[in-house]
Amino acid sequence: MKDVTDSLKSGNWRALVACFLYFGSGFTAWVLFGPLAPFIARTIKMTAAEQGFLVAVPVLSAAILRVPLGNLYQSADGRAIALFGVGLCAIPTVVLPLMPFEPTYGALLVLGVLLGVGGASFSVALPMAGSNYPPQVQGLVLGIAAAGNIGAVLDGFFLPPLATHFGWRIAVGAAFPVLAVSALALYVWSSDASPKSGSAARAFAGLVLTLFGLIAIALLFDAGFLGGGGARVLLMPVFGVALAVAVLPRQARAVLIERDAWVMMLVYGITFGGFVGMSSYVSLLLMNLYQFSTIEAGFVMALLAATGALARPLGGLIADKVSGVHALLVLLAAIAVADLAFAAAIPPVAAGIALLTGLYLAFGLGNGALFQLVPHRWRGRTGLMSGIVGAAGGIGGFYLPVAMGLAKQSTGSYQMGFATFGSLAAFAFVALLMLRKSWMAWATPPESIDRPALVSNAG
């Protein structure tokens, strides 16, 4: 415990708290539509597919926006970017409660894209937190900042009761005070000690273009212009990724030809994608497999999500001690085994909950371990790589529930879905094992590396 305390004292702990609150409030806004979708469907006529599309839009928006937001962080002050982002994702929390009439489905899609800005905060919160601390404690620091994804647990616990008693639009407004607190913390405590380069104006223009492009894509998909049926859901990430990559400067796109970048994207697509995707689908899974009630399934989902979120700082701390490479090898093996165990035979309820708990622990620990590696591998480009790798995680979270649904629909069982992701985890394990020697050359920073200059109020 003393080691943890000393590590936190080695940098600006106030800035770390601000980044934690920023990411936490962003995560709360990001997944608002998930637990409220059944309530929204009572006042706005939607098919089951339209409900799924509504929930998916913020998830994909966050994944895509992480790329231009991370690129903007490379050239502009993180504090200003964070405050701008909080303002954008707060718009739905103000507009929806104050509207004198029910919103249209199209309006909800537009507001869903803005909620995605909250999930994209990952690209700024993590590198800004890490910039205030020395290299030797990056795993712990980035794990604490990213543990803000516990904000999703707040939605599961509090929004359904609020929607039941006051209506779903008032429940959306309940996120505004959370965002306001994080904005105040950012304004008073946050600081960004990372070096900047490139054109901030061009990066900002790329972010704005991507944001409006996502709004247009969502509306065009809803209108049926870019595909129909299940194809539109599967193809939407392709259009979004193409848009995000197109607005990046050429030197930023160069990282996409690096083998290490693709392996990290694969790993994060499994760990964070597993966390987000399973959190959005596990309630339905529990109801279908084990006949849980809606309330029981929601409660278990919240507990599982809390387990994964709270494990993330521990994953970073472990990675600081043994390196993220070694930690990820163990965790990817555990994810593969748990998924393939589900694929072999659906276990009884007690064993199933135990396996899901193990999966969430591995997801959380793996998320922390992977981002211990990013600042060591891409020193000076952490914001950009946080965005690119983070986008891969969000896209993994988008596709996981889609794959589970397709498996259930085509085979009558979830086993093929678990087999798919178990195989991906096994493949990632083999890829990382082959790269272990080369990655270890840069994975553990020497103790002699000087820590970055800290602002005067660090302590």
PADREN-488071 format. One record per residue (C-alpha): residue in one letter; z negated, x negated, y. Coordinates in nm, 4 decimals, padded with zeros to 6 digits, always signed. Layout:
! PADREN-488071
('a',(Z,X,Y))
...
This chain:
! PADREN-488071
('m',(+00.0000,+00.0000,+00.0000))
('k',(-00.0784,-00.2879,+00.2358))
('d',(+00.2715,-00.4255,+00.1760))
('v',(+00.4199,-00.0940,+00.2858))
('t',(+00.2006,-00.0823,+00.5960))
('d',(+00.2888,-00.4400,+00.6881))
('s',(+00.6571,-00.3640,+00.6380))
('l',(+00.6412,-00.0663,+00.8728))
('k',(+00.4549,-00.2725,+01.1336))
('s',(+00.7311,-00.5353,+01.1268))
('g',(+00.9563,-00.3125,+01.3373))
('n',(+00.9568,-00.0111,+01.5681))
('w',(+00.7821,+00.2607,+01.3686))
('r',(+00.8237,+00.5169,+01.6479))
('a',(+01.2009,+00.4793,+01.6307))
('l',(+01.1769,+00.5235,+01.2527))
('v',(+00.9821,+00.8490,+01.2930))
('a',(+01.2411,+00.9746,+01.5423))
('c',(+01.5231,+00.8978,+01.2983))
('f',(+01.3365,+01.0722,+01.0158))
('l',(+01.2907,+01.3843,+01.2282))
('y',(+01.6531,+01.3694,+01.3436))
('f',(+01.7893,+01.3590,+00.9902))
('g',(+01.5321,+01.6138,+00.8679))
('s',(+01.6194,+01.8709,+01.1340))
('g',(+01.9883,+01.8066,+01.0785))
('f',(+01.9479,+01.8674,+00.7069))
('t',(+01.7593,+02.1909,+00.7796))
('a',(+02.0459,+02.3157,+00.9973))
('w',(+02.3101,+02.1905,+00.7541))
('v',(+02.2106,+02.4093,+00.4590))
('l',(+02.1034,+02.7219,+00.6505))
('f',(+02.3792,+02.9393,+00.5064))
('g',(+02.2845,+02.8645,+00.1447))
('p',(+01.9613,+03.0665,+00.1095))
('l',(+02.0807,+03.3234,+00.3661))
('a',(+02.4182,+03.4008,+00.2045))
('p',(+02.2878,+03.7048,+00.0059))
('f',(+02.1416,+03.8493,+00.3282))
('i',(+02.4594,+03.7811,+00.5278))
('a',(+02.6641,+03.9585,+00.2602))
('r',(+02.4630,+04.2775,+00.3178))
('t',(+02.5855,+04.3053,+00.6777))
('i',(+02.9252,+04.1335,+00.6600))
('k',(+03.1581,+04.2388,+00.3809))
('m',(+03.2373,+03.9354,+00.1648))
('t',(+03.3620,+03.8773,-00.1861))
('a',(+03.1766,+03.6357,-00.4124))
('a',(+03.4490,+03.3782,-00.3474))
('e',(+03.4112,+03.4224,+00.0291))
('q',(+03.0355,+03.3727,+00.0004))
('g',(+03.0958,+03.0491,-00.1864))
('f',(+03.3497,+02.9355,+00.0713))
('l',(+03.1079,+03.0134,+00.3552))
('v',(+02.8361,+02.7988,+00.1954))
('a',(+03.0840,+02.5212,+00.1129))
('v',(+03.2206,+02.4794,+00.4655))
('p',(+02.9058,+02.3187,+00.6169))
('v',(+02.8741,+02.0892,+00.3130))
('l',(+03.2291,+01.9638,+00.3478))
('s',(+03.2085,+01.9498,+00.7282))
('a',(+02.9110,+01.7155,+00.7057))
('a',(+03.0844,+01.4950,+00.4504))
('i',(+03.3983,+01.4555,+00.6630))
('l',(+03.2224,+01.4203,+01.0000))
('r',(+03.0091,+01.1350,+00.8668))
('v',(+03.3166,+00.9091,+00.8881))
('p',(+03.4081,+00.9486,+01.2605))
('l',(+03.0398,+00.9760,+01.3541))
('g',(+02.9673,+00.6464,+01.1787))
('n',(+03.2672,+00.4909,+01.3516))
('l',(+03.1383,+00.6123,+01.6891))
('y',(+02.8005,+00.4536,+01.6148))
('q',(+02.9714,+00.1134,+01.5916))
('s',(+03.0654,+00.1280,+01.9620))
('a',(+02.8168,+00.3624,+02.1320))
('d',(+02.4394,+00.3998,+02.1701))
('g',(+02.2887,+00.5737,+01.8689))
('r',(+02.0297,+00.7602,+02.0761))
('a',(+02.2968,+00.9304,+02.2881))
('i',(+02.5060,+01.0151,+01.9795))
('a',(+02.2032,+01.1639,+01.8050))
('l',(+02.1127,+01.3862,+02.0996))
('f',(+02.4738,+01.5029,+02.1234))
('g',(+02.4751,+01.5853,+01.7523))
('v',(+02.1498,+01.7821,+01.7718))
('g',(+02.2987,+01.9838,+02.0558))
('l',(+02.6098,+02.0707,+01.8552))
('c',(+02.4306,+02.1868,+01.5410))
('a',(+02.1820,+02.3846,+01.7537))
('i',(+02.4622,+02.6071,+01.8856))
('p',(+02.4645,+02.8432,+01.5832))
('t',(+02.0836,+02.8714,+01.5952))
('v',(+02.1099,+03.0031,+01.9530))
('v',(+02.4343,+03.2021,+01.9353))
('l',(+02.3670,+03.4043,+01.6200))
('p',(+02.0230,+03.5475,+01.7176))
('l',(+02.1464,+03.6368,+02.0684))
('m',(+02.4789,+03.7990,+01.9732))
('p',(+02.4751,+04.1724,+02.0606))
('f',(+02.7011,+04.2501,+01.7605))
('e',(+02.7556,+04.1281,+01.4058))
('p',(+02.9700,+03.8112,+01.3879))
('t',(+03.3014,+03.8122,+01.2069))
('y',(+03.3567,+03.6061,+00.8929))
('g',(+03.5851,+03.3717,+01.0850))
('a',(+03.3151,+03.3165,+01.3497))
('l',(+03.0699,+03.2228,+01.0741))
('l',(+03.3155,+02.9642,+00.9399))
('v',(+03.3420,+02.8055,+01.2857))
('l',(+02.9631,+02.8008,+01.3223))
('g',(+02.9404,+02.6574,+00.9693))
('v',(+03.1476,+02.3575,+01.0774))
('l',(+02.8993,+02.3002,+01.3625))
('l',(+02.6068,+02.3231,+01.1200))
('g',(+02.7774,+02.0442,+00.9264))
('v',(+02.7134,+01.8129,+01.2219))
('g',(+02.3490,+01.8240,+01.1118))
('g',(+02.4313,+01.6809,+00.7704))
('a',(+02.6556,+01.4190,+00.9331))
('s',(+02.3493,+01.2849,+01.1205))
('f',(+02.3039,+01.0580,+00.8184))
('s',(+02.5668,+00.8196,+00.9654))
('v',(+02.3547,+00.7598,+01.2743))
('a',(+01.9951,+00.8116,+01.1585))
('l',(+02.0050,+00.5437,+00.8867))
('p',(+02.1711,+00.2536,+01.0696))
('m',(+01.9728,+00.3248,+01.3865))
('a',(+01.6459,+00.3182,+01.1919))
('g',(+01.7480,-00.0009,+01.0114))
('s',(+01.8484,-00.1742,+01.3363))
('n',(+01.4820,-00.1802,+01.4402))
('y',(+01.3643,-00.3666,+01.1279))
('p',(+01.4288,-00.7017,+00.9557))
('p',(+01.6629,-00.7308,+00.6554))
('q',(+01.3820,-00.7792,+00.4024))
('v',(+01.2536,-00.4210,+00.4406))
('q',(+01.5806,-00.2293,+00.4806))
('g',(+01.5431,-00.0438,+00.1511))
('l',(+01.2045,+00.1025,+00.2444))
('v',(+01.3047,+00.1811,+00.6033))
('l',(+01.6347,+00.3467,+00.5186))
('g',(+01.4647,+00.5365,+00.2360))
('i',(+01.2055,+00.6781,+00.4759))
('a',(+01.4700,+00.7772,+00.7308))
('a',(+01.6837,+00.9417,+00.4628))
('a',(+01.3846,+01.1268,+00.3159))
('g',(+01.4571,+01.3684,+00.5971))
('n',(+01.6689,+01.5509,+00.3418))
('i',(+01.3430,+01.7265,+00.2576))
('g',(+01.4529,+01.9531,+00.5435))
('a',(+01.6472,+02.1483,+00.2811))
('v',(+01.3187,+02.2408,+00.1159))
('l',(+01.2051,+02.4162,+00.4354))
('d',(+01.5079,+02.6433,+00.4166))
('g',(+01.4344,+02.7434,+00.0578))
('f',(+01.0697,+02.8235,+00.1265))
('f',(+01.0803,+02.9919,+00.4686))
('l',(+01.4215,+03.1427,+00.5453))
('p',(+01.4375,+03.4170,+00.2778))
('p',(+01.1001,+03.5696,+00.3797))
('l',(+01.1995,+03.5555,+00.7471))
('a',(+01.5333,+03.7182,+00.6714))
('t',(+01.3602,+03.9905,+00.4696))
('h',(+01.1252,+04.0866,+00.7527))
('f',(+01.3268,+04.0096,+01.0673))
('g',(+01.6926,+03.9870,+00.9634))
('w',(+01.9088,+03.6884,+00.8728))
('r',(+02.0220,+03.6134,+01.2295))
('i',(+01.6624,+03.5770,+01.3493))
('a',(+01.5989,+03.3530,+01.0478))
('v',(+01.8840,+03.1258,+01.1631))
('g',(+01.7136,+03.1013,+01.5019))
('a',(+01.3979,+02.9707,+01.3341))
('a',(+01.5737,+02.6342,+01.2965))
('f',(+01.5996,+02.5906,+01.6748))
('p',(+01.2360,+02.4762,+01.7282))
('v',(+01.2793,+02.2185,+01.4501))
('l',(+01.5882,+02.0809,+01.6242))
('a',(+01.4095,+02.0852,+01.9606))
('v',(+01.1222,+01.8755,+01.8241))
('s',(+01.3626,+01.6178,+01.6843))
('a',(+01.5536,+01.6050,+02.0150))
('l',(+01.2281,+01.5372,+02.2004))
('a',(+01.1330,+01.2623,+01.9547))
('l',(+01.4767,+01.1038,+01.9897))
('y',(+01.4576,+01.1118,+02.3692))
('v',(+01.1077,+00.9613,+02.3856))
('w',(+01.0892,+00.7257,+02.0864))
('s',(+01.4309,+00.6335,+01.9529))
('s',(+01.6040,+00.3027,+02.0183))
('d',(+01.9195,+00.1406,+01.8863))
('a',(+01.9109,-00.2387,+01.8419))
('s',(+02.2433,-00.2769,+01.6604))
('p',(+02.5347,-00.4729,+01.8138))
('k',(+02.8251,-00.2683,+01.9483))
('s',(+03.1975,-00.3382,+01.9617))
('g',(+03.5217,-00.1477,+02.0068))
('s',(+03.6174,+00.1456,+02.2257))
('a',(+03.3534,+00.4172,+02.2490))
('a',(+03.6002,+00.6492,+02.4253))
('r',(+03.8525,+00.6213,+02.1424))
('a',(+03.5848,+00.6709,+01.8759))
('f',(+03.4504,+00.9780,+02.0584))
('a',(+03.8005,+01.1229,+02.0852))
('g',(+03.8391,+01.0725,+01.7088))
('l',(+03.5150,+01.2617,+01.6454))
('v',(+03.6192,+01.5532,+01.8674))
('l',(+03.9642,+01.5679,+01.7059))
('t',(+03.8087,+01.5721,+01.3578))
('l',(+03.5629,+01.8458,+01.4574))
('f',(+03.8315,+02.0759,+01.5946))
('g',(+04.0608,+01.9856,+01.3062))
('l',(+03.7957,+02.0983,+01.0562))
('i',(+03.7562,+02.4269,+01.2416))
('a',(+04.1311,+02.4805,+01.2248))
('i',(+04.1465,+02.3855,+00.8553))
('a',(+03.8629,+02.6252,+00.7670))
('l',(+04.0312,+02.9143,+00.9488))
('l',(+04.3734,+02.8361,+00.8022))
('f',(+04.2302,+02.8204,+00.4512))
('d',(+04.0526,+03.1507,+00.5069))
('a',(+04.3792,+03.3060,+00.6251))
('g',(+04.5545,+03.1827,+00.3109))
('f',(+04.7968,+02.9472,+00.4874))
('l',(+04.6865,+02.6350,+00.2963))
('g',(+04.6589,+02.7677,-00.0570))
('g',(+04.5122,+03.0594,-00.2392))
('g',(+04.2465,+03.1351,-00.4985))
('g',(+04.0478,+02.8445,-00.6381))
('a',(+04.3130,+02.5971,-00.5241))
('r',(+04.2087,+02.6268,-00.1610))
('v',(+03.8513,+02.5267,-00.2412))
('l',(+03.9634,+02.2285,-00.4482))
('l',(+04.2194,+02.1107,-00.1920))
('m',(+04.0145,+02.1548,+00.1252))
('p',(+03.8372,+01.8155,+00.0894))
('v',(+04.1785,+01.6450,+00.0601))
('f',(+04.2875,+01.7817,+00.3976))
('g',(+03.9517,+01.6943,+00.5542))
('v',(+03.9462,+01.3377,+00.4244))
('a',(+04.3058,+01.2805,+00.5393))
('l',(+04.2066,+01.3973,+00.8883))
('a',(+03.8962,+01.1758,+00.9038))
('v',(+04.0809,+00.8641,+00.7843))
('a',(+04.3714,+00.9268,+01.0210))
('v',(+04.1489,+00.9067,+01.3314))
('l',(+03.9846,+00.5788,+01.2262))
('p',(+04.1128,+00.2598,+01.3923))
('r',(+04.3199,+00.0351,+01.1673))
('q',(+04.0486,-00.2300,+01.1325))
('a',(+03.8012,+00.0357,+01.0210))
('r',(+04.0418,+00.1706,+00.7591))
('a',(+04.0661,-00.1827,+00.6176))
('v',(+03.7331,-00.1372,+00.4352))
('l',(+03.9003,+00.1249,+00.2158))
('i',(+04.0928,-00.1462,+00.0315))
('e',(+03.7690,-00.3223,-00.0680))
('r',(+03.6634,-00.2795,-00.4300))
('d',(+03.2926,-00.2825,-00.3432))
('a',(+03.3391,+00.0100,-00.1055))
('w',(+03.4951,+00.2269,-00.3758))
('v',(+03.2236,+00.1434,-00.6278))
('m',(+02.9517,+00.2315,-00.3767))
('m',(+03.1311,+00.5556,-00.2942))
('l',(+03.1457,+00.6408,-00.6634))
('v',(+02.7763,+00.5673,-00.7126))
('y',(+02.6726,+00.7677,-00.4068))
('g',(+02.8990,+01.0525,-00.5105))
('i',(+02.6885,+01.0655,-00.8278))
('t',(+02.3399,+01.0172,-00.6786))
('f',(+02.3565,+01.2024,-00.3461))
('g',(+02.6356,+01.4284,-00.4689))
('g',(+02.4153,+01.5167,-00.7631))
('f',(+02.1208,+01.5893,-00.5340))
('v',(+02.3112,+01.8120,-00.2904))
('g',(+02.5424,+01.9740,-00.5439))
('m',(+02.2709,+02.0509,-00.7972))
('s',(+02.0416,+02.1825,-00.5224))
('s',(+02.3100,+02.4313,-00.4207))
('y',(+02.3698,+02.5433,-00.7793))
('v',(+02.0467,+02.4968,-00.9734))
('s',(+01.9093,+02.8427,-00.8859))
('l',(+02.2120,+03.0075,-01.0440))
('l',(+02.1878,+02.7649,-01.3369))
('l',(+01.8257,+02.8588,-01.4033))
('m',(+01.8949,+03.2305,-01.3781))
('n',(+02.1890,+03.2122,-01.6193))
('l',(+02.0402,+02.9692,-01.8721))
('y',(+01.6755,+03.0709,-01.8745))
('q',(+01.6738,+03.4199,-01.7158))
('f',(+01.4588,+03.3117,-01.4211))
('s',(+01.4159,+03.5688,-01.1452))
('t',(+01.5613,+03.4963,-00.8008))
('i',(+01.2181,+03.4083,-00.6620))
('e',(+01.1278,+03.1882,-00.9602))
('a',(+01.4602,+03.0051,-00.9445))
('g',(+01.4284,+02.9495,-00.5697))
('f',(+01.0768,+02.8126,-00.6060))
('v',(+01.1786,+02.5702,-00.8815))
('m',(+01.4835,+02.4644,-00.6768))
('a',(+01.2600,+02.3838,-00.3794))
('l',(+01.0237,+02.1790,-00.5966))
('l',(+01.3127,+01.9863,-00.7529))
('a',(+01.4667,+01.9183,-00.4112))
('a',(+01.1302,+01.7981,-00.2807))
('t',(+01.0994,+01.5658,-00.5809))
('g',(+01.4371,+01.4063,-00.5100))
('a',(+01.3751,+01.3784,-00.1365))
('l',(+01.0307,+01.2197,-00.1698))
('a',(+01.1565,+00.9754,-00.4336))
('r',(+01.4125,+00.8274,-00.1955))
('p',(+01.1770,+00.5942,+00.0001))
('l',(+01.0320,+00.4749,-00.3312))
('g',(+01.3836,+00.3927,-00.4476))
('g',(+01.4372,+00.1818,-00.1388))
('l',(+01.1033,+00.0063,-00.1848))
('i',(+01.1810,-00.0719,-00.5491))
('a',(+01.5230,-00.2032,-00.4476))
('d',(+01.3593,-00.4345,-00.1918))
('k',(+01.1561,-00.5822,-00.4770))
('v',(+01.4119,-00.6055,-00.7602))
('s',(+01.7423,-00.5550,-00.5673))
('g',(+01.9423,-00.2375,-00.5443))
('v',(+02.1822,-00.3669,-00.8093))
('h',(+01.9228,-00.3836,-01.0867))
('a',(+01.7620,-00.0558,-00.9801))
('l',(+02.0951,+00.1287,-00.9834))
('l',(+02.1869,+00.0014,-01.3282))
('v',(+01.8724,+00.1607,-01.4714))
('l',(+01.9113,+00.4819,-01.2708))
('l',(+02.2790,+00.5364,-01.3509))
('a',(+02.1967,+00.4952,-01.7190))
('a',(+01.9187,+00.7547,-01.6844))
('i',(+02.1510,+01.0030,-01.5080))
('a',(+02.4179,+00.9583,-01.7762))
('v',(+02.1669,+01.0114,-02.0578))
('a',(+02.0146,+01.3235,-01.8992))
('d',(+02.3537,+01.4815,-01.8227))
('l',(+02.4920,+01.4049,-02.1679))
('a',(+02.1761,+01.5421,-02.3296))
('f',(+02.2436,+01.8715,-02.1515))
('a',(+02.6083,+01.8494,-02.2604))
('a',(+02.5177,+01.7949,-02.6267))
('a',(+02.3049,+02.1103,-02.6496))
('i',(+02.1425,+02.3331,-02.3899))
('p',(+01.7698,+02.2568,-02.4339))
('p',(+01.4867,+02.5108,-02.4363))
('v',(+01.3327,+02.5941,-02.1008))
('a',(+01.0512,+02.3336,-02.0980))
('a',(+01.2819,+02.0509,-02.2030))
('g',(+01.5483,+02.1730,-01.9593))
('i',(+01.3087,+02.1648,-01.6633))
('a',(+01.1909,+01.8181,-01.7717))
('l',(+01.5497,+01.6912,-01.7847))
('l',(+01.6283,+01.8407,-01.4435))
('t',(+01.3145,+01.6803,-01.2991))
('g',(+01.4235,+01.3465,-01.4428))
('l',(+01.7686,+01.3936,-01.2927))
('y',(+01.6268,+01.4665,-00.9475))
('l',(+01.3977,+01.1635,-00.9669))
('a',(+01.6953,+00.9454,-01.0573))
('f',(+01.9058,+01.1004,-00.7802))
('g',(+01.6381,+01.0329,-00.5174))
('l',(+01.5557,+00.6810,-00.6364))
('g',(+01.9275,+00.6013,-00.6616))
('n',(+01.9988,+00.7205,-00.3083))
('g',(+01.7324,+00.4884,-00.1716))
('a',(+01.8424,+00.1959,-00.3872))
('l',(+02.2085,+00.2182,-00.2894))
('f',(+02.1461,+00.2169,+00.0835))
('q',(+01.9312,-00.0915,+00.0465))
('l',(+02.2606,-00.2650,-00.0342))
('v',(+02.4867,-00.1360,+00.2444))
('p',(+02.3409,-00.3368,+00.5380))
('h',(+02.3515,-00.6573,+00.3297))
('r',(+02.7106,-00.6140,+00.2146))
('w',(+02.8553,-00.4958,+00.5487))
('r',(+02.6365,-00.6617,+00.8102))
('g',(+02.7408,-00.5420,+01.1556))
('r',(+02.9380,-00.2476,+01.0109))
('t',(+02.6483,-00.0466,+00.8718))
('g',(+02.7243,+00.2637,+01.0796))
('l',(+03.0850,+00.2795,+00.9657))
('m',(+02.9996,+00.2187,+00.6002))
('s',(+02.7109,+00.4655,+00.6119))
('g',(+02.9654,+00.7229,+00.7239))
('i',(+03.2254,+00.6383,+00.4602))
('v',(+02.9820,+00.6090,+00.1692))
('g',(+02.7903,+00.9127,+00.2935))
('a',(+03.1131,+01.1137,+00.3036))
('a',(+03.1716,+01.0304,-00.0625))
('g',(+02.8244,+01.1628,-00.1424))
('g',(+02.8916,+01.4858,+00.0422))
('i',(+03.2237,+01.5360,-00.1347))
('g',(+03.0496,+01.4776,-00.4677))
('g',(+02.8045,+01.7492,-00.3675))
('f',(+03.0964,+01.9774,-00.2854))
('y',(+03.2687,+01.9327,-00.6206))
('l',(+02.9641,+01.9449,-00.8519))
('p',(+02.8982,+02.3194,-00.8187))
('v',(+03.2736,+02.3833,-00.8348))
('a',(+03.2916,+02.1942,-01.1657))
('m',(+02.9878,+02.3794,-01.3006))
('g',(+03.1399,+02.7133,-01.2085))
('l',(+03.4751,+02.6269,-01.3635))
('a',(+03.3039,+02.5094,-01.6827))
('k',(+03.1058,+02.8320,-01.7086))
('q',(+03.4122,+03.0461,-01.6388))
('s',(+03.6461,+02.8672,-01.8812))
('t',(+03.4105,+02.7932,-02.1723))
('g',(+03.1187,+03.0312,-02.1233))
('s',(+02.8810,+02.7334,-02.1027))
('y',(+02.7748,+02.4682,-01.8519))
('q',(+02.7991,+02.1921,-02.1121))
('m',(+03.1444,+02.0731,-02.0061))
('g',(+03.0245,+02.0422,-01.6459))
('f',(+02.7291,+01.8274,-01.7506))
('a',(+02.9580,+01.6219,-01.9761))
('t',(+03.1920,+01.5527,-01.6830))
('f',(+02.9202,+01.4186,-01.4561))
('g',(+02.7455,+01.2339,-01.7369))
('s',(+03.0719,+01.0546,-01.8125))
('l',(+03.1176,+00.9676,-01.4452))
('a',(+02.7673,+00.8204,-01.4343))
('a',(+02.8391,+00.6157,-01.7471))
('f',(+03.1633,+00.4892,-01.5918))
('a',(+02.9790,+00.3906,-01.2725))
('f',(+02.7183,+00.2072,-01.4831))
('v',(+02.9915,+00.0021,-01.6548))
('a',(+03.1644,-00.0748,-01.3220))
('l',(+02.8394,-00.1924,-01.1633))
('l',(+02.7483,-00.3964,-01.4704))
('m',(+03.0801,-00.5810,-01.4427))
('l',(+03.0165,-00.6523,-01.0728))
('r',(+02.6484,-00.7383,-01.1107))
('k',(+02.6871,-01.1157,-01.0758))
('s',(+02.9053,-01.1027,-00.7639))
('w',(+02.6882,-00.8359,-00.6007))
('m',(+02.3668,-01.0282,-00.6614))
('a',(+02.5107,-01.3122,-00.4534))
('w',(+02.4658,-01.1032,-00.1389))
('a',(+02.2258,-00.8270,-00.2503))
('t',(+01.9006,-01.0144,-00.1801))
('p',(+01.8786,-01.1595,+00.1720))
('p',(+01.7025,-01.4959,+00.2100))
('e',(+01.3595,-01.4821,+00.3641))
('s',(+01.4749,-01.7172,+00.6375))
('i',(+01.7075,-01.4594,+00.7977))
('d',(+01.5756,-01.3805,+01.1427))
('r',(+01.5003,-01.0220,+01.2115))
('p',(+01.6975,-00.8466,+01.4872))
('a',(+01.5692,-00.8370,+01.8407))
('l',(+01.3358,-00.5419,+01.8850))
('v',(+01.2844,-00.3329,+02.1913))
('s',(+00.9776,-00.3917,+02.4027))
('n',(+00.7850,-00.0870,+02.2787))
('a',(+00.8067,-00.1849,+01.9129))
('g',(+00.4817,-00.1957,+01.7331))
